[in-house]
């Protein structure tokens, strides 16, 4: 039986200040994050910064007032919070706070913090409204604050220490969707290069919060958007959830492109090349589709939204800030559930027709290079040449698992289109012009991935 742990909310005598006693879990769910939901009805919870403080004993952090709302919460230990009415300095409250205590502090309220134990940690969550800051002496007689005698004598932290204004380390990339297959692949390459990244934790529809997080992170290379709707459980889900799909894959993407344009930040979208299919001008074994070719195959609503976003982006002034990587059937050595290989291994019978694919292990490094160079526009982000599902599984059997068996049904171009398949030869023209022989041949890239998978099994 699950137990619902409730909040206790009290309004303090200083206008706008709320004290919340929240559930205490083994992690921080019961303090900060769920308290946001508690305050949501009448408080803007947009996050501009989250600062952690590690106060020393017998040192007052404050007194200070800030033009901007804050949320205070305790992670570890016990401390007191002094709150002073900005209109009546004689009106103040002293709140003892431990884990589970959350305090909403409105703009202008004077506040100070004093640790009562060693190893205290507290967080200050700041909103986008932060502006001017004013410091006061903690022992100013105008306030009449009676600090605990057990903690005397007291000193005051320097302004820089109060505000945690040490220079921030440089961050190269901010990533939306950092835990998925694509985001994880970029993180591995970024870290392998000794570069840095930070996650954007806001959901795609939290546009103001995304903007604030980009401002706080200040990525020097690119904002990578690796989140979206469509591949799980499958793209057909989008036909039954059109508004949700349109909101995420078009409205939210356009908003992110606008935010990056306004902040003059390079942005990278992980798009798709799956709106092409073989036709009379592009037969199997013939010429492929380049970045300049118009889509000729939109089998479901997912692909329609992806193509619509490309069209809107190209017609807007955000285009000069955005790189759109058009991937197709991505694979890598991790065999995650969204990988083409993982999907093929689950099918008793697979459809067999040549197609371009995206081999992440070899193509992510090239994508990072494009971001560093500030490249924009559509890029067919695939390896050079095609391979069929049957050929992929033959290589898997040969290199990884000699006991693996499957059945396959070969498809003609017409049959592939009729079942909504998105097999096509997509030419990585821009990659080939920029990187030449560094763009791997598809078969060679798949072989290298399978060698990595085999090595990881031992």
C-alpha positions in Angstrom: 0.0 0.0 0.0 1.4 3.4 -1.0 1.3 6.2 1.5 0.7 9.8 0.3 2.9 12.1 2.4 1.3 15.6 2.8 2.6 19.1 2.9 2.0 21.5 5.8 1.9 25.1 4.5 1.8 28.1 6.8 1.8 31.8 5.9 4.2 33.8 8.0 3.5 37.3 9.3 5.7 38.9 6.6 3.6 39.4 3.5 4.1 36.8 0.9 6.4 34.5 2.9 5.3 30.9 3.1 6.8 28.1 5.1 6.4 24.6 3.9 7.1 21.4 5.9 7.4 18.8 3.2 7.9 15.0 3.3 11.5 13.8 3.7 12.5 11.0 1.3 15.9 9.3 1.0 16.5 11.7 -1.9 15.3 15.3 -2.4 11.9 14.7 -3.9 10.1 15.7 -0.8 11.9 19.0 -0.4 12.5 21.0 -3.5 10.7 19.4 -6.5 7.4 18.5 -4.9 7.3 21.9 -3.1 7.2 23.5 -6.6 3.9 21.8 -7.2 2.6 23.0 -3.9 3.5 26.6 -4.8 2.5 26.4 -8.4 -0.9 28.0 -8.1 0.3 31.4 -7.0 4.1 31.5 -7.5 6.2 31.6 -10.7 8.5 28.7 -10.3 10.6 29.4 -13.4 14.2 28.7 -12.5 17.1 31.0 -13.5 19.7 29.5 -11.1 20.1 27.0 -8.3 22.9 27.9 -5.9 24.2 25.5 -3.2 25.7 26.9 0.0 27.9 25.2 2.5 27.8 27.6 5.5 30.4 27.7 8.2 29.4 27.8 11.9 29.3 31.2 13.6 29.1 33.0 10.3 26.0 34.9 9.1 25.2 34.7 5.4 23.3 37.9 4.8 21.6 40.1 5.6 20.7 40.7 2.0 17.6 41.7 -0.1 17.2 40.8 -3.7 14.9 42.0 -6.5 13.5 38.6 -7.4 11.7 35.7 -5.8 13.6 32.8 -4.2 12.9 29.4 -2.8 15.0 28.3 0.1 15.3 24.6 1.0 17.6 22.6 3.3 19.4 19.5 2.0 21.4 18.6 5.2 21.7 19.8 8.7 20.0 22.5 10.8 20.1 26.3 10.5 18.1 29.4 11.2 16.6 31.7 8.6 16.0 35.4 9.6 13.4 37.2 7.5 12.8 40.9 7.8 9.9 42.9 6.3 11.3 45.4 3.7 8.6 47.9 4.7 8.9 47.6 8.5 12.4 46.6 9.6 11.2 45.9 13.1 9.0 43.1 11.8 11.0 40.0 11.5 10.8 36.3 12.0 13.4 33.6 12.9 12.6 30.2 11.4 14.6 27.1 12.4 15.0 24.9 9.4 16.1 21.3 8.7 15.6 18.8 5.9 12.0 19.1 4.6 11.8 22.8 5.3 11.0 25.0 2.2 10.5 28.7 2.4 9.1 30.9 -0.4 10.8 34.3 -0.1 9.3 37.1 -2.2 11.3 39.9 -3.9 12.7 42.5 -1.5 12.4 40.6 1.8 15.6 40.8 3.7 17.0 37.4 4.6 20.0 35.9 6.4 21.2 32.4 7.2 23.1 30.9 10.2 24.2 27.3 10.4 23.6 25.6 13.8 25.6 22.5 12.9 28.6 21.5 10.9 28.3 20.2 7.3 25.0 22.1 6.6 23.9 22.4 2.9 21.1 24.5 1.7 20.0 25.6 -1.8 18.6 28.9 -3.0 16.5 28.6 -6.2 16.3 31.9 -8.0 13.8 33.0 -10.6 14.2 35.1 -13.7 13.2 38.2 -11.8 16.5 38.6 -10.0 18.1 42.1 -10.2 19.6 44.5 -7.7 21.0 43.2 -4.4 21.5 45.2 -1.2 23.6 44.0 1.7 23.1 44.9 5.4 25.0 44.4 8.6 23.7 41.4 10.5 24.0 43.3 13.8 22.4 46.6 12.7 20.3 47.8 15.7 17.6 49.0 13.3 16.6 45.4 12.8 16.8 44.3 16.4 17.5 40.7 15.5 18.4 38.5 18.5 20.9 35.9 17.3 21.2 32.7 19.3 23.5 33.2 22.3 24.9 29.7 21.8 26.3 30.8 18.4 28.0 34.0 19.6 30.4 35.6 18.7 29.4 35.9 15.1 31.1 37.2 12.0 29.6 38.1 8.6 30.4 36.4 5.3 31.9 38.6 2.6 29.4 39.7 -0.1 31.1 37.4 -2.6 30.6 34.4 -0.4 27.0 35.2 0.4 26.2 35.4 -3.3 28.3 32.5 -4.4 29.8 34.6 -7.2 32.9 32.6 -7.9 33.6 32.3 -11.7 31.5 29.6 -13.3 33.4 26.9 -15.2 33.0 27.1 -18.9 30.4 24.8 -20.4 30.5 23.9 -24.0 27.2 22.2 -24.6 23.7 22.4 -23.0 21.7 19.2 -23.8 17.9 18.7 -23.8 17.3 15.0 -23.6 20.6 13.9 -22.3 19.5 10.4 -21.1 18.3 9.0 -24.4 20.2 7.1 -27.0 21.2 10.2 -29.0 21.9 12.4 -26.1 24.1 9.8 -24.5 26.0 9.3 -27.7 26.9 13.0 -27.8 27.8 13.0 -24.1 30.3 10.2 -24.7 32.0 12.1 -27.5 32.0 15.4 -25.6 33.6 13.9 -22.6 36.1 11.9 -24.7 37.3 15.3 -26.1 37.7 16.8 -22.7 34.8 19.2 -23.4 32.0 20.0 -21.0 28.2 19.8 -21.0 25.3 20.4 -18.7 21.7 19.0 -18.9 18.7 21.2 -19.5 16.2 19.7 -17.1 13.1 21.6 -18.2 10.5 19.8 -20.3 10.2 20.9 -23.9 7.0 22.8 -23.3 8.5 24.9 -20.4 9.8 27.5 -22.7 10.6 30.2 -20.2 12.5 27.7 -18.0 14.5 26.5 -21.0 15.5 30.1 -21.7 16.5 30.6 -18.1 18.5 27.4 -18.0 20.3 28.3 -21.2 21.1 31.7 -19.7 22.5 30.1 -16.6 24.5 27.4 -18.4 25.7 29.8 -21.1 26.9 27.1 -23.5 29.8 28.2 -25.6 29.4 25.8 -28.5 25.7 24.7 -28.9 22.4 23.8 -27.4 21.7 20.2 -28.4 18.0 19.3 -28.6 17.9 15.4 -28.5 14.3 15.2 -27.2 11.0 14.8 -29.0 8.1 12.5 -29.7 7.9 9.7 -32.3 10.1 6.8 -31.8 8.6 5.2 -28.7 6.6 3.2 -28.7 6.6 3.8 -32.4 5.8 6.6 -34.9 2.2 5.4 -35.4 1.5 6.5 -31.9 1.7 10.1 -33.2 -1.3 9.5 -35.5 -3.5 9.0 -32.5 -2.0 11.8 -30.5 -1.7 14.6 -33.0 -1.9 17.6 -30.8 0.8 16.3 -28.5 3.0 15.5 -31.4 2.4 18.9 -33.0 3.1 20.6 -29.8 6.4 18.9 -29.1 7.8 18.4 -32.6 6.8 21.8 -34.0 5.7 24.3 -31.5 8.3 23.5 -28.9 11.1 23.2 -31.4 10.2 26.5 -33.0 10.2 28.1 -29.5 13.7 26.7 -28.8 15.0 28.0 -32.1 13.6 31.4 -31.2 15.1 31.3 -27.8 18.5 30.5 -29.2 18.2 33.2 -31.8 17.3 35.8 -29.2 20.2 34.7 -27.0 22.5 34.3 -30.0 23.3 30.7 -29.2 24.0 28.0 -31.7 21.3 25.3 -31.6 21.4 21.7 -32.9 18.3 19.7 -33.6 18.4 15.9 -34.1 15.9 15.6 -36.9 15.1 12.9 -39.4 15.7 12.0 -43.0 12.8 9.6 -43.0 10.6 11.5 -45.3 12.1 10.1 -48.5 11.3 6.8 -50.3 12.5 5.2 -53.5 10.6 6.5 -56.6 11.1 6.6 -60.4 13.8 9.3 -60.2 15.5 7.6 -57.2 15.3 3.8 -57.8 17.0 1.2 -55.7 20.7 1.3 -56.7 20.3 4.7 -58.4 20.9 8.2 -57.3 20.0 9.3 -53.8 18.3 12.2 -52.1 20.4 15.2 -51.2 19.7 18.0 -48.7 18.2 20.0 -51.5 15.5 17.5 -52.5 11.9 18.0 -51.4 10.4 15.2 -49.2 8.4 12.7 -51.3 7.1 10.4 -48.6 5.1 11.4 -45.4 3.5 8.1 -44.3 2.3 9.3 -40.9 1.8 12.3 -38.8 5.2 12.1 -37.1 7.0 12.7 -40.4 4.6 15.4 -41.4 5.4 17.4 -38.2 9.2 16.8 -38.7 8.9 18.2 -42.3 6.7 21.1 -41.1 9.3 22.1 -38.6 12.0 22.1 -41.2 9.8 24.3 -43.5 9.0 26.8 -40.7 12.7 26.9 -39.6 13.9 27.5 -43.1 11.5 30.4 -43.6 12.4 32.1 -40.3 15.4 34.1 -39.2 16.2 31.4 -36.6 17.7 29.3 -39.5 21.0 31.0 -39.3 21.5 29.8 -35.7 20.3 26.2 -36.1 21.9 23.0 -37.4 19.4 20.3 -38.2 21.0 16.8 -38.3 18.8 14.5 -40.4 19.3 11.0 -38.9 17.9 7.7 -40.2 17.6 4.4 -38.3 20.3 5.2 -35.7 22.5 2.4 -34.3 25.5 2.3 -32.0 27.3 -0.2 -29.8 25.0 0.2 -26.7 22.1 -1.8 -28.2 19.5 0.5 -26.5 15.9 -0.1 -27.1 15.6 2.7 -29.7 18.5 1.3 -31.8 17.7 -0.2 -35.1 19.7 -3.3 -34.3 17.9 -3.8 -31.0 14.5 -3.6 -32.8 15.6 -6.1 -35.6 16.8 -8.6 -33.0 13.3 -8.8 -31.6 11.5 -9.5 -34.9 11.0 -13.1 -36.0 10.6 -11.8 -39.6 12.2 -8.6 -40.9 11.6 -6.6 -44.1 14.6 -6.4 -46.3 15.3 -3.4 -48.5 18.5 -1.2 -48.8 18.5 2.0 -46.9 20.8 4.7 -45.5 21.4 4.6 -41.7 23.0 6.7 -39.0 25.9 5.0 -37.2 26.3 7.1 -34.2 29.8 6.0 -33.2 31.2 7.4 -36.4 28.9 10.3 -37.1 28.6 12.0 -33.7 32.3 13.2 -33.9 31.6 14.8 -37.3 28.5 16.4 -35.8 30.5 17.9 -32.9 33.0 19.3 -35.5 30.1 21.0 -37.3 28.8 22.5 -34.1 32.3 23.8 -33.2 32.4 25.4 -36.6 29.0 27.0 -36.2 27.4 25.1 -39.2 23.7 25.6 -39.8 21.0 24.3 -42.0 20.0 20.8 -43.0 22.6 18.0 -43.0 21.9 14.5 -44.1 23.5 12.8 -41.1 24.0 9.3 -42.4 26.9 7.2 -43.5 28.0 6.8 -47.1 25.9 4.2 -49.0 23.1 1.8 -48.0 22.6 -1.5 -46.3 19.6 -3.7 -45.8 18.1 -5.1 -42.6 19.1 -8.6 -43.8 22.7 -7.5 -44.4 22.8 -6.0 -40.9 21.7 -9.2 -39.3 24.1 -11.3 -41.4 26.9 -9.2 -40.1 25.6 -9.5 -36.6 25.5 -13.3 -36.9 29.0 -13.4 -38.4 30.6 -11.1 -35.8 28.5 -11.2 -32.6 26.2 -14.2 -32.3 26.8 -17.2 -34.6 23.6 -18.9 -33.2 21.2 -16.0 -34.1 18.5 -16.9 -36.6 15.7 -14.9 -38.3 13.4 -14.8 -41.3 13.3 -12.1 -43.9 10.9 -10.8 -46.6 12.5 -8.9 -49.4 10.5 -5.8 -50.4 10.3 -3.9 -53.7 10.3 -0.1 -53.6 6.6 -0.1 -54.2 5.9 -2.6 -51.4 8.1 -0.6 -49.0 6.1 2.6 -49.7 2.7 0.9 -49.4 3.5 -0.3 -45.8 4.7 3.1 -44.8 8.4 2.1 -44.7 11.0 5.0 -45.0 13.8 3.1 -46.7 15.8 5.3 -49.1 19.3 6.2 -50.3 20.0 9.5 -48.6 23.3 11.1 -49.7 25.3 12.8 -46.9 26.3 15.5 -49.4 27.3 18.2 -47.0 29.3 15.7 -44.8 31.2 14.5 -47.9 32.0 18.0 -49.0 33.2 19.0 -45.6 34.9 15.7 -44.3 35.6 13.7 -47.4 37.0 10.2 -46.6 36.2 10.8 -42.9 32.6 10.0 -43.7 32.6 6.2 -43.3 31.1 3.7 -45.7 28.0 2.2 -44.2 29.0 -1.4 -44.2 32.4 -0.6 -42.7 30.7 1.5 -40.0 28.3 -1.3 -39.1 31.2 -3.9 -38.9 33.0 -1.6 -36.4 30.0 -1.3 -34.2 29.5 -5.0 -34.1 33.1 -5.5 -33.2 32.5 -3.2 -30.3 29.4 -5.0 -29.2 31.3 -8.3 -29.3 34.1 -6.9 -27.2 31.6 -5.6 -24.7 30.2 -9.1 -24.3 33.5 -10.5 -23.0 
